[in-house]
Amino acid sequence: METLETLSDALRTAKDIQSIVRTMKTLSAVSIHQYEQAEEALGDYAHTIDLGLTALLQQRRALGMAPPELNGGQSGARALIVIGSDRGLCGQYNEVISRRAIEAMSETDPVLGVLGVRAAARLEAAGHTPDKILGVPGSVDGFDATVQSVIITIDQWQETDRVQRVDLLHNCRKAHNTAQPVMRQVLPIPPEYLARRTGATWPARGLPFFRMDHDALMSWLIRERLFVMLYRALAEALASEHATRLAAMQNAARNLEERQDDLNTAFRQKRQETITRELLDLVAGYETAQSER
């Protein structure tokens, strides 16, 4: 049976939780803006990489050189990199990306790398043990180190496991959907992309001049393009994670408000019952004392 003391404690707890929820909502909103800015800031560099590939491919064509031979990924081992989260309270974020990863691995058994221990635990529980688990950076400052770790891991896979194709799977925000899985092929470069770069219009009167070996320059541009794709994917995934967490906290805030209303109603009723009972006890005591006199 609830008493005034238990109801009062429940109200204080609800207020404390409401304060925590309010703080998490604010942090998520700020983080979303931070990661969106990071993705936009990389746009100019990504455009520079595209221009570099355009210049190189068109220069090769002008010199009568054959297009670069890039493995199409139809043979050899494949790798899948999944971006999840290290922290909870983000709704169905990890469940959504884990289900999509399991679907992607239903026909093949790729080398599996996972960013985020929560997504890794779900995949392992489903029978897909990750070959590599990395942490998710807590802020934009950790992006460079994380991306470099992923690139080093991919290099190791290419040497030891003969990996020829690498796919990247992560959540992103689209319309009202806060966590929608997106899969991209990061290696090798798709032939359609190379064809677009070869046929693109150069923005100046003439192509730039360079002395670097064509193959070495192509390798460097591909590596920088990989860096850009991984960096942007991290920004999109973390923005999606915080958007999902923000939505979860908004639902929690509404539930807490309803809970507080119920507790306040119950507290007022219980207090009125207590006051009425005490008044009745006083009246009964007074009447007893009068009858004795």
C-alpha positions as CSV (number, residue, x, y, z in Angstrom):
1,M,0.0,0.0,0.0
2,E,1.3,3.4,-1.0
3,T,1.9,6.0,1.7
4,L,2.6,9.7,1.6
5,E,6.3,8.9,2.1
6,T,6.6,6.5,-0.8
7,L,4.7,8.8,-3.1
8,S,6.9,11.7,-2.1
9,D,10.0,9.6,-2.8
10,A,8.6,8.5,-6.2
11,L,8.0,12.2,-7.1
12,R,11.5,13.2,-6.2
13,T,12.9,10.3,-8.3
14,A,10.8,11.2,-11.3
15,K,12.1,14.8,-11.1
16,D,15.7,13.6,-10.9
17,I,15.2,11.4,-13.9
18,Q,13.5,14.2,-15.8
19,S,16.5,16.4,-15.1
20,I,18.8,13.7,-16.6
21,V,16.6,13.3,-19.6
22,R,16.6,17.0,-20.2
23,T,20.4,17.1,-20.1
24,M,20.7,14.1,-22.5
25,K,18.3,15.8,-24.9
26,T,20.4,18.9,-24.9
27,L,23.6,17.0,-25.4
28,S,22.2,15.0,-28.3
29,A,20.9,18.1,-30.0
30,V,24.3,19.8,-29.8
31,S,26.1,16.6,-30.9
32,I,23.9,16.3,-34.0
33,H,24.8,19.8,-35.1
34,Q,28.5,19.1,-34.4
35,Y,28.6,16.0,-36.6
36,E,26.6,17.6,-39.4
37,Q,29.1,20.5,-39.4
38,A,32.0,18.0,-39.6
39,E,30.5,16.3,-42.6
40,E,29.9,19.6,-44.4
41,A,33.4,20.8,-43.6
42,L,34.8,17.7,-45.4
43,G,32.8,18.5,-48.6
44,D,35.5,20.8,-50.1
45,Y,38.2,18.2,-49.6
46,A,36.0,15.5,-51.1
47,H,35.5,17.7,-54.1
48,T,39.2,18.2,-54.4
49,I,39.8,14.5,-54.5
50,D,37.2,14.1,-57.2
51,L,38.9,16.8,-59.3
52,G,42.2,15.1,-58.8
53,L,40.8,11.8,-60.1
54,T,39.2,13.6,-63.0
55,A,42.5,15.3,-64.0
56,L,44.4,12.1,-63.7
57,L,41.9,9.9,-65.7
58,Q,41.6,12.5,-68.4
59,Q,45.3,12.9,-68.6
60,R,45.7,9.2,-69.0
61,R,43.1,9.2,-71.8
62,A,44.8,12.1,-73.6
63,L,48.2,10.3,-73.5
64,G,46.6,7.1,-74.9
65,M,47.1,5.2,-71.7
66,A,44.8,2.4,-70.7
67,P,42.3,2.9,-67.9
68,P,43.6,1.9,-64.5
69,E,43.1,-1.7,-63.7
70,L,41.1,-1.9,-60.6
71,N,39.8,-5.3,-59.4
72,G,36.0,-5.3,-59.6
73,G,35.7,-7.4,-56.5
74,Q,33.9,-10.3,-58.2
75,S,36.4,-12.8,-57.0
76,G,38.4,-13.1,-53.8
77,A,37.4,-12.4,-50.2
78,R,35.1,-9.7,-49.1
79,A,34.9,-7.6,-46.0
80,L,32.1,-5.8,-44.3
81,I,32.5,-2.9,-41.9
82,V,29.6,-2.1,-39.6
83,I,29.3,1.1,-37.6
84,G,27.2,0.7,-34.4
85,S,27.5,2.4,-31.0
86,D,29.3,2.0,-27.7
87,R,26.6,3.7,-25.7
88,G,23.0,2.8,-25.1
89,L,19.8,4.7,-24.6
90,C,19.5,5.1,-28.4
91,G,16.3,3.1,-29.1
92,Q,16.5,0.6,-31.9
93,Y,19.7,2.0,-33.4
94,N,21.9,-1.1,-32.9
95,E,19.1,-3.5,-33.6
96,V,18.4,-1.9,-36.9
97,I,22.0,-2.0,-38.1
98,S,22.6,-5.5,-36.8
99,R,19.5,-6.9,-38.6
100,R,20.7,-5.3,-41.9
101,A,24.2,-6.7,-41.4
102,I,22.9,-10.2,-40.8
103,E,20.9,-9.9,-44.0
104,A,24.0,-8.8,-45.9
105,M,25.9,-11.8,-44.5
106,S,23.2,-14.4,-45.3
107,E,24.6,-15.4,-48.7
108,T,28.3,-14.8,-48.0
109,D,30.7,-15.0,-45.1
110,P,32.8,-11.9,-45.3
111,V,35.6,-10.7,-43.0
112,L,33.7,-8.7,-40.4
113,G,34.8,-5.5,-38.7
114,V,32.5,-3.7,-36.3
115,L,32.8,-0.2,-34.7
116,G,30.9,-0.2,-31.4
117,V,30.7,-2.9,-28.8
118,R,26.9,-3.0,-28.6
119,A,26.5,-3.8,-32.3
120,A,29.3,-6.3,-32.0
121,A,27.6,-8.1,-29.1
122,R,24.4,-8.4,-31.1
123,L,26.1,-9.8,-34.2
124,E,28.1,-12.2,-32.0
125,A,24.9,-13.4,-30.4
126,A,23.5,-14.0,-33.8
127,G,26.5,-16.3,-34.7
128,H,28.6,-13.7,-36.6
129,T,31.8,-13.2,-34.5
130,P,33.6,-10.0,-35.6
131,D,37.2,-10.4,-36.8
132,K,37.9,-6.8,-35.6
133,I,36.2,-4.6,-33.0
134,L,37.0,-0.9,-32.8
135,G,35.6,1.8,-30.6
136,V,33.4,4.6,-31.8
137,P,34.9,8.1,-31.2
138,G,33.1,10.2,-28.7
139,S,33.6,13.5,-30.6
140,V,34.9,14.8,-33.9
141,D,38.4,15.1,-32.4
142,G,38.6,11.3,-32.5
143,F,37.6,10.8,-36.1
144,D,41.1,11.0,-37.6
145,A,42.5,8.3,-35.4
146,T,39.5,6.0,-35.8
147,V,39.5,6.3,-39.6
148,Q,43.2,5.6,-39.7
149,S,42.7,2.5,-37.6
150,V,40.0,1.3,-40.0
151,I,42.3,1.9,-43.0
152,I,45.2,0.0,-41.3
153,T,42.7,-2.9,-40.7
154,I,41.7,-2.9,-44.3
155,D,45.3,-3.1,-45.4
156,Q,45.9,-6.0,-43.1
157,W,42.8,-7.8,-44.5
158,Q,44.1,-7.3,-48.0
159,E,47.5,-8.8,-47.1
160,T,46.4,-11.7,-44.9
161,D,42.9,-12.5,-46.1
162,R,43.2,-11.5,-49.8
163,V,40.3,-9.1,-49.4
164,Q,39.4,-7.5,-52.7
165,R,36.1,-5.8,-51.9
166,V,35.1,-3.8,-48.8
167,D,31.6,-2.7,-48.1
168,L,30.6,-0.2,-45.4
169,L,27.3,-0.4,-43.5
170,H,26.0,2.3,-41.2
171,N,22.8,4.2,-40.2
172,C,22.0,7.6,-41.4
173,R,19.0,10.0,-41.0
174,K,16.6,10.3,-43.9
175,A,13.3,12.3,-43.6
176,H,11.5,11.2,-40.4
177,N,13.6,8.0,-40.1
178,T,16.3,8.6,-37.6
179,A,18.1,5.3,-38.3
180,Q,18.0,4.0,-41.8
181,P,20.8,1.5,-42.8
182,V,22.9,2.5,-45.8
183,M,25.5,0.2,-47.5
184,R,28.3,1.6,-49.7
185,Q,31.1,-0.1,-51.6
186,V,34.3,1.7,-50.6
187,L,36.8,-0.6,-52.3
188,P,37.5,-1.0,-55.1
189,I,36.2,2.2,-56.8
190,P,33.1,1.3,-58.7
191,P,33.6,1.5,-62.6
192,E,30.6,3.8,-62.8
193,Y,32.3,6.4,-60.7
194,L,35.5,6.2,-62.8
195,A,33.4,6.6,-65.9
196,R,31.8,9.7,-64.5
197,R,35.1,11.2,-63.5
198,T,36.6,10.4,-66.9
199,G,33.8,12.1,-68.7
200,A,33.3,15.1,-66.3
201,T,33.9,18.6,-67.6
202,W,37.0,20.2,-66.2
203,P,36.2,23.6,-64.6
204,A,39.2,25.4,-66.0
205,R,40.7,26.0,-69.5
206,G,43.3,23.2,-69.2
207,L,44.2,20.2,-67.1
208,P,46.7,20.7,-64.3
209,F,50.3,19.5,-64.9
210,F,51.9,17.0,-62.6
211,R,55.1,14.9,-62.6
212,M,54.2,12.2,-60.1
213,D,53.9,8.7,-61.4
214,H,50.4,7.9,-62.6
215,D,50.0,4.7,-60.6
216,A,51.4,6.2,-57.4
217,L,49.1,9.2,-57.7
218,M,46.1,7.0,-58.4
219,S,46.9,4.9,-55.3
220,W,47.2,8.1,-53.2
221,L,43.9,9.5,-54.5
222,I,42.1,6.2,-53.9
223,R,43.4,6.2,-50.3
224,E,42.3,9.8,-49.7
225,R,38.9,9.0,-51.2
226,L,38.6,6.0,-48.8
227,F,39.5,8.4,-45.9
228,V,36.7,10.8,-46.9
229,M,34.1,8.0,-47.2
230,L,34.9,6.6,-43.8
231,Y,35.0,10.0,-42.2
232,R,31.6,11.0,-43.6
233,A,30.1,7.6,-42.7
234,L,31.2,8.1,-39.1
235,A,29.7,11.6,-39.0
236,E,26.4,10.3,-40.5
237,A,26.3,7.4,-38.2
238,L,26.9,9.4,-35.0
239,A,24.4,12.1,-36.1
240,S,21.9,9.2,-36.6
241,E,22.8,7.7,-33.2
242,H,22.2,11.0,-31.4
243,A,19.0,11.7,-33.4
244,T,17.7,8.3,-32.3
245,R,18.7,9.0,-28.7
246,L,17.0,12.4,-28.9
247,A,13.8,10.8,-30.1
248,A,14.0,8.2,-27.3
249,M,14.6,10.9,-24.7
250,Q,11.6,12.9,-26.0
251,N,9.4,9.8,-25.6
252,A,10.9,9.3,-22.1
253,A,10.1,12.9,-21.2
254,R,6.5,12.5,-22.3
255,N,6.2,9.3,-20.2
256,L,7.7,11.0,-17.2
257,E,5.3,13.9,-17.4
258,E,2.4,11.5,-17.5
259,R,3.9,9.6,-14.6
260,Q,4.4,12.8,-12.6
261,D,0.8,13.8,-13.2
262,D,-0.4,10.4,-11.9
263,L,1.9,10.6,-8.9
264,N,0.7,14.1,-8.1
265,T,-2.9,13.0,-8.3
266,A,-2.3,10.0,-6.1
267,F,-0.3,12.2,-3.7
268,R,-3.1,14.7,-3.3
269,Q,-5.7,12.0,-2.9
270,K,-3.6,10.2,-0.3
271,R,-2.9,13.5,1.6
272,Q,-6.6,14.4,1.6
273,E,-7.4,10.9,2.9
274,T,-4.8,11.3,5.6
275,I,-6.1,14.7,6.7
276,T,-9.7,13.5,6.6
277,R,-8.8,10.4,8.8
278,E,-6.9,12.6,11.3
279,L,-9.9,15.0,11.5
280,L,-12.2,12.1,12.1
281,D,-9.9,10.8,14.8
282,L,-9.9,14.2,16.5
283,V,-13.7,14.5,16.3
284,A,-14.2,11.0,17.6
285,G,-11.8,11.7,20.5
286,Y,-13.5,14.9,21.3
287,E,-17.0,13.3,21.4
288,T,-15.6,10.5,23.6
289,A,-14.2,13.0,26.0
290,Q,-17.5,14.9,26.1
291,S,-19.6,11.8,26.8
292,E,-17.3,10.8,29.6
293,R,-17.7,14.2,31.3
